[in-house]
Amino acid sequence: MKKIMILLAFLLCLQVGYAQKTAAERKIALDFNDFCADISDSTYRLGLQLGGKIKEGMGTREMKGIKPLSKQILSYLDKQAVLLKNKKIPLEMEILRTMMLTYISVEKEFLATFDDFENLPKGFSDEAFTLKYNKLMSHSQKEADVLADFNKVAEACGIVFGYKIRDDENDD
């Protein structure tokens, strides 16, 4: 967390001495922010599908279909990482790019814990499931922490470029 705060301070210091951002600069920055947000939103939706497969497997006591979906998500993340790295963005947005690349890396680690469920034998016990589930939950917390840090950086970039991050929970 300390590293994030230092980076935020650096980002805000870059603003000092800079001229007011133009509408074009704000648009580029906001578009990049939205691109990053779309990655996390899409990953979340795909993750819900994985969770559904696990819930289904709990009912049938047979886990299947997890690895193909996990590979689909991995492929999506790899493609987004390439696009992310190639985007032309203002220097002040580099920290946001770095945070999103970190998020993608954590998501890829997280996917491996989902794959572990498919290795459960047919008719698995509650205890065997609980071991896999606990591993998943520990990775889930790491994912949440990285996403929270990303959101703080996104808000700081919004301050620098003069836009406000929308709150989806309050959108109509």
N, C-alpha and C positions, 0 to 999 in steps of 0.2 A: 504494500500500500504506500509505503514511503517513496518508493521509486515512482509510482504514479503521480504522487503529489509534486515531486520534483519536476517530472515531465510536464505536468500541468502548469507549474510556475514558469518553466521555460517557454511553453507555448504562449502563455499570456504576456511574457516579457517580449516576445517577438513582436507583439502588437505595438509596444511602446515605440514611438518614433515613426511608425508606419502611417501613411496617409489613410484617410477614410477608405474603406473598401468600396469598390465600384459595384454596381448592380451585376455586372458580368462576373466579377470575382465572387460575389455572394452566390450567384447561381451555380458556378462551378463547384464551390465548396458544398453547397446544399445538395447538389446532384450526387456528389461523392458520398456525402453522409447518407443519403437515401439509398445509394447502391450498397453501402455497407449494411444498413438496416435491413435491406431486402435479403441479404445473405443470411443474417441471423433469423429473420422471420421464416424464410423458406426452410432453413435447417430445423427450426422448431416444428414446423408443420410435418416435415418428413419424420422427425423424431417421434411425433405423436403416432404416426403410422407404425413405427417400430414398437412403441409401447402397446399398441393395439394387438400386434402379433404376439407379444409376450402374454398379454391378458388372455388372448384366445388359447394360447398354449397351456396356460394354467388350467383352463377348463377341460381340455382334451388330454392333458398330461403328455403332450408331444409338441416339442418346439420345432417348427419348420417355417421356412420362408423368411427367416431373419437375415441370414447372410446375403441373399440376393438384394434385399432392400438396403441393407447396410452398404453393400458395394455400390448401389445406385447413389446413395448419399455421399459416399467417399468420392465417387467420380464427379459429382456436382461440386463438392468442396475443392477438389483439385482444379477444376475448370475455373471456378470463381477466384481461386488464389492466383492463377495466371492472369486473369483479367484485372484483378486488383493490383498486381505488381506492375502492369503495363499502363495503368491509368495515369494521365497527366494531371497533376494536382499542384496546388500551391504548396510551398515549403511548409507553411504552418499546419498543413493537413497530413504531413508525413507521420506524425504520431498516431493519427487515427488509422492510417494504413497499417502501421506496425501493430496496433492493438487488434485490428481485424485479422491480421495474419496469425497473431497469437491465439485468437479465438478459434480460427480454423484448425490450428494445430491441436488445441485442446479437444475440439469436436472429433477430430480423427482418432485421438486416444480414447475418447468416450465411446466411439463406435465399436472398438474392440471389446468393450465390456458387454455390449449387446450381442456380439457374435458368440460370446461364452455361453449364452442361453441355448443356442442351437446345439451345443455339445452335450446338453443334458440328455440322458437316455430316455427312451419312451417309458412312461410310467414313473418318472422321477419322483423322489420324495420331497416333502415340504422343506426338509433340512437342506437338501441339495439346492433347491430353488433359493432358499434364504441366503446361502453363501454367495450365490451369483448376484442376488438382489442387493446385498450389502455392499458388494464391490461396485455395483452400478451407482448406488447412492453416494458413495464417497467421491466418485468421479463427477457426479451431478453437482456436488457442491463446488468443485473446482471450476466447472463450467459456469455456474452462477456467479462466482467471484470474478472471473475474467469478463463476463458480460457486464457486470456492475462497473468494473473499471473502464470498459469500453464506453459505457453510457456517460461516465463522468468526463472522459476525454471529448466525447461528441458534444456535450454541453459546453465545454470550454471552447471548442472550435466554433460553436454557434455564437458565443460571445465575441470572439475575435472577428468573425465575419458578419455579425449583425443579423443573425436569424435565430429563431427559437425552435428547439426540438419539440415536435408535437408529442402529445401524450395520448397514445392510442386508446387508453382506458376512458378518456373523456371525449373522444371524437364521436360525432354523431353518425 
